[in-house]
């Protein structure tokens, strides 16, 4: 399937950015506004970053279907769990308390035996890699942390007044930050080695030293951030939820494809992210 889904992802924004980038490249420097030199010094935002590096052809729906279903199944669990938090704490923001509670809701890592089974799945997938697949996975790994989700929100904000859009930008940023914080804390506590650490031949480019234990992969930071973003963005624009879920599946599959995570890393991260997305929606009054 075409990576841009018939120029729908995200609703022609990336396609327009690519065309704009090409057009600007044809302009002589002296014809550009004087402000351009000043803005160039600023750290580029998500829109600029993806404009500079548009998405390649991504993975097919068939390839991402299994991990997509596994991720989607976490939502019902998250909703039931969050209902307990809300009943006890209401909708008052308390990030520290919620982070501690959310971490306790994530299942302990699977047994060593189960992780070995999952490692074999990742090893088998690695044998099917192609140049195009590596390119897609690299792009998704780079921008799937936060830039894709910020660009989706930017697309939504084009249709609403400036003030609400600014608030929602801050809320999404808060959700992404909390997802990173809690997933990193859990990974440091559980100390589950990433697939490419367990089997360095999966990623020779990582140059893992003999005897190394980290980086740790349970739960997945990419999964936690993606799920938090999908939960939040879908509540703002329910009719676009399917596209958000599709992109989350793309990001998750890329982590399996390049041996960054095992399936259980991704489902645990998704559960965590769904909880955080629900929390951000509740405390922000959506």
C-alpha positions as CSV (number, residue, x, y, z in Angstrom):
1,X,0.0,0.0,0.0
2,X,1.2,3.5,-0.8
3,X,2.9,5.1,2.2
4,X,0.7,8.2,1.9
5,X,-2.5,6.3,1.5
6,X,-3.6,8.0,-1.6
7,X,-2.2,11.4,-0.3
8,X,-4.4,11.2,2.8
9,X,-1.6,11.0,5.4
10,X,-1.8,13.3,7.2
11,X,-4.5,14.7,5.0
12,X,-2.2,16.0,2.3
13,X,0.0,18.0,4.7
14,X,3.2,16.0,4.0
15,X,2.5,15.9,0.3
16,X,2.1,19.7,0.3
17,X,5.2,20.1,2.4
18,X,7.2,18.1,-0.1
19,X,6.1,20.2,-3.0
20,X,6.8,23.4,-1.1
21,X,10.3,22.2,-0.2
22,X,11.0,21.5,-3.9
23,X,9.6,24.9,-4.9
24,X,11.7,26.8,-2.3
25,X,14.7,25.0,-3.5
26,X,14.3,26.7,-6.9
27,X,14.3,30.2,-5.4
28,X,17.4,32.2,-5.3
29,X,18.6,33.1,-1.7
30,X,18.2,36.8,-2.4
31,X,14.5,36.3,-3.2
32,X,13.7,34.8,0.2
33,X,12.4,36.9,3.1
34,X,14.9,38.4,5.4
35,X,13.4,36.6,8.3
36,X,14.4,33.3,6.8
37,X,18.0,33.7,8.0
38,X,16.7,34.3,11.6
39,X,14.3,31.4,11.6
40,X,17.0,29.1,10.3
41,X,18.8,29.4,13.5
42,X,15.9,28.0,15.5
43,X,15.5,24.3,16.2
44,X,13.2,23.0,13.4
45,X,9.8,21.8,14.5
46,X,8.1,18.6,13.5
47,X,6.7,20.1,10.3
48,X,10.0,21.3,9.1
49,X,11.8,18.0,10.0
50,X,9.4,15.9,8.0
51,X,9.3,18.4,5.2
52,X,13.1,17.9,4.9
53,X,12.7,14.1,5.0
54,X,9.3,13.0,3.7
55,X,8.2,9.4,4.4
56,X,9.4,6.6,2.1
57,X,7.0,3.8,1.2
58,X,5.9,2.3,4.5
59,X,4.9,-1.3,5.4
60,X,1.8,-2.9,4.0
61,X,-1.4,-3.4,5.9
62,X,-0.8,-7.1,5.9
63,X,2.6,-6.7,7.5
64,X,1.4,-4.5,10.3
65,X,-1.9,-6.3,11.0
66,X,-0.8,-8.6,13.8
67,X,1.0,-6.1,16.0
68,X,-1.8,-3.6,15.2
69,X,-4.4,-6.0,16.6
70,X,-2.3,-6.7,19.7
71,X,-1.9,-3.0,20.3
72,X,-5.6,-2.3,19.9
73,X,-6.5,-4.9,22.4
74,X,-4.8,-2.9,25.1
75,X,-7.3,-0.1,25.0
76,X,-10.1,-2.0,26.8
77,X,-7.7,-2.9,29.5
78,X,-6.5,0.7,29.9
79,X,-10.0,2.0,30.0
80,X,-11.0,-0.4,32.8
81,X,-7.9,0.5,34.8
82,X,-8.2,4.2,34.3
83,X,-11.8,4.1,35.5
84,X,-10.4,3.0,38.9
85,X,-7.9,5.9,39.0
86,X,-10.6,8.4,38.1
87,X,-13.0,7.0,40.7
88,X,-10.4,7.4,43.4
89,X,-8.7,10.7,42.3
90,X,-11.2,12.5,40.0
91,X,-9.7,14.7,37.3
92,X,-7.3,16.8,39.3
93,X,-3.8,16.8,37.8
94,X,-1.2,15.0,39.8
95,X,1.4,13.7,37.4
96,X,3.8,12.3,40.1
97,X,1.1,10.2,41.7
98,X,-0.4,9.1,38.4
99,X,3.0,8.1,37.1
100,X,3.6,5.9,40.1
101,X,0.2,4.4,39.8
102,X,0.4,3.8,36.1
103,X,3.8,2.1,36.5
104,X,2.2,-0.4,38.9
105,X,-0.5,-1.3,36.3
106,X,2.0,-2.6,33.8
107,X,2.4,-6.4,33.9
108,X,5.8,-7.8,35.0
109,X,7.9,-8.8,32.0
110,X,7.2,-12.3,30.5
111,X,9.4,-15.2,31.7
112,X,12.8,-15.8,30.2
113,X,11.3,-18.7,28.3
114,X,8.5,-16.6,26.7
115,X,11.0,-13.8,25.8
116,X,13.1,-16.5,24.1
117,X,10.1,-17.5,22.0
118,X,9.5,-13.9,21.1
119,X,13.2,-13.4,20.2
120,X,12.9,-16.3,17.8
121,X,10.0,-14.5,16.1
122,X,12.1,-11.3,15.7
123,X,15.1,-13.4,14.4
124,X,12.8,-14.9,11.8
125,X,11.5,-11.5,10.8
126,X,15.0,-10.1,10.5
127,X,15.8,-12.7,7.8
128,X,13.1,-11.1,5.6
129,X,14.5,-7.6,5.7
130,X,14.8,-5.6,2.5
131,X,16.5,-2.3,1.6
132,X,13.1,-0.7,1.3
133,X,12.0,-2.2,4.6
134,X,15.1,-0.9,6.4
135,X,14.5,2.6,5.0
136,X,10.9,2.6,6.2
137,X,11.8,1.3,9.6
138,X,14.6,3.9,10.0
139,X,12.2,6.7,9.1
140,X,9.5,5.4,11.5
141,X,12.0,5.0,14.3
142,X,13.3,8.5,13.9
143,X,9.9,10.4,13.6
144,X,7.6,7.9,15.4
145,X,8.8,9.1,18.9
146,X,6.9,12.4,18.7
147,X,7.3,14.3,15.4
148,X,4.6,12.3,13.5
149,X,2.1,12.9,16.3
150,X,2.9,16.6,16.5
151,X,2.4,16.9,12.8
152,X,-1.0,15.2,13.1
153,X,-2.0,17.7,15.8
154,X,-0.8,20.6,13.6
155,X,-3.1,19.3,10.9
156,X,-6.0,19.4,13.4
157,X,-5.1,22.8,14.6
158,X,-5.5,24.3,11.1
159,X,-9.3,23.9,11.5
160,X,-9.7,25.5,15.0
161,X,-9.0,28.9,16.6
162,X,-5.4,29.6,17.7
163,X,-6.0,29.6,21.4
164,X,-7.4,26.1,21.7
165,X,-4.8,24.9,19.3
166,X,-2.0,26.2,21.5
167,X,-3.5,24.5,24.6
168,X,-3.8,21.2,22.8
169,X,-0.2,21.4,21.6
170,X,0.9,21.8,25.3
171,X,-1.3,18.9,26.3
172,X,0.0,16.5,23.7
173,X,3.6,17.5,24.6
174,X,2.8,16.7,28.3
175,X,1.4,13.3,27.4
176,X,4.4,12.4,25.3
177,X,6.8,13.6,28.0
178,X,5.0,11.6,30.7
179,X,5.0,8.5,28.5
180,X,8.8,8.7,28.0
181,X,9.4,9.3,31.7
182,X,7.4,6.3,33.0
183,X,8.6,3.9,30.2
184,X,12.2,4.8,30.9
185,X,11.7,4.3,34.6
186,X,10.1,0.9,34.1
187,X,12.8,-0.1,31.6
188,X,15.6,0.8,34.1
189,X,13.8,-1.2,36.9
190,X,12.9,-4.3,34.9
191,X,16.2,-4.5,33.0
192,X,15.0,-6.5,30.0
193,X,17.6,-6.5,27.3
194,X,16.6,-5.4,23.8
195,X,16.6,-8.1,21.1
196,X,19.7,-6.8,19.4
197,X,21.5,-7.1,22.8
198,X,20.3,-10.7,23.3
199,X,21.5,-11.4,19.7
200,X,24.0,-8.8,18.5
201,X,23.9,-10.3,15.0
202,X,20.4,-8.7,14.6
203,X,22.0,-5.2,14.6
204,X,25.7,-5.3,13.9
205,X,25.6,-1.5,13.5
206,X,24.8,-1.1,17.2
207,X,28.3,-2.4,18.2
208,X,27.2,-4.2,21.4
209,X,30.0,-5.0,23.7
210,X,30.3,-8.6,25.0
211,X,28.5,-9.0,28.3
212,X,26.4,-5.9,27.8
213,X,22.8,-5.9,29.3
214,X,21.4,-2.7,28.0
215,X,19.8,-0.9,26.3
216,X,16.6,-2.2,28.0
217,X,13.4,-2.6,26.0
218,X,10.5,-3.4,28.4
219,X,8.2,-1.5,28.0
220,X,8.8,0.2,24.6
221,X,9.1,4.0,24.7
222,X,8.0,4.3,21.1
223,X,4.9,2.3,21.9
224,X,4.1,4.3,25.0
225,X,4.4,7.6,23.2
226,X,2.5,6.4,20.2
227,X,-0.4,5.1,22.3
228,X,-0.6,8.2,24.4
229,X,-0.7,10.3,21.2
230,X,-3.3,8.1,19.5
231,X,-5.6,8.1,22.5
232,X,-5.4,11.8,22.9
233,X,-5.6,12.7,19.2
234,X,-8.5,10.3,18.6
235,X,-10.6,12.0,21.3
236,X,-10.1,15.3,19.6
237,X,-10.9,14.0,16.1
238,X,-12.7,10.6,16.3
239,X,-13.2,10.4,12.5
240,X,-9.5,10.4,12.1
241,X,-8.8,7.7,14.6
242,X,-8.3,4.9,12.0
243,X,-5.4,6.8,10.4
244,X,-3.8,7.4,13.8
245,X,-4.1,3.7,14.7
246,X,-2.6,2.8,11.3
247,X,0.4,5.0,11.9
248,X,0.9,3.5,15.4
249,X,0.9,0.0,13.9
250,X,3.6,1.2,11.4
251,X,5.7,2.6,14.2
252,X,5.4,-0.6,16.3
253,X,6.1,-2.9,13.4
254,X,9.3,-1.0,12.6
255,X,10.5,-1.7,16.1
256,X,10.1,-5.5,15.6
257,X,11.5,-5.3,12.1
258,X,14.8,-3.8,13.2
259,X,15.0,-5.8,16.5
260,X,14.5,-2.9,18.8
261,X,11.7,-4.6,20.7
262,X,9.9,-7.9,21.3
263,X,6.1,-8.1,20.9
264,X,5.5,-8.0,24.7
265,X,7.6,-4.8,25.0
266,X,5.3,-3.2,22.5
267,X,2.0,-4.3,24.1
268,X,3.2,-3.2,27.6
269,X,4.2,0.1,26.2
270,X,0.9,0.5,24.4
271,X,-1.0,-0.2,27.7
272,X,1.0,2.4,29.5
273,X,0.5,5.0,26.7
274,X,-3.2,4.4,26.6
275,X,-3.4,5.0,30.4
276,X,-1.4,8.2,30.0
277,X,-3.5,9.4,27.1
278,X,-6.7,8.8,29.0
279,X,-5.2,10.7,32.0
280,X,-4.3,13.7,29.9
281,X,-7.7,13.9,28.4
282,X,-9.4,13.7,31.8
283,X,-7.2,16.3,33.6
284,X,-7.4,18.7,30.6
285,X,-11.2,18.5,30.5
286,X,-11.7,16.8,27.2
